[in-house]
Amino acid sequence: MSENTLAIVMVFIGLFLAGGVFSLAKQGLKIGAAVCALGAAMAITAGVLWW
């Protein structure tokens, strides 16, 4: 896999986790949403920096 492909995968993982944040927040699970938000931020940051 090329570096660009890995970066794109990391961004998609981050977007998937961002959707999880919305879902967990809607259900009232604030701790789970916070953990998911942290993972989403790290994944998107890794994808952007990897690019």
Secondary structure, 3 states (H helix, E strand, C coil): CCHHHHHHHHHHHHHHHHHHHHHHHHHCCHHHHHHHHHHHHHHHHHHHHHC
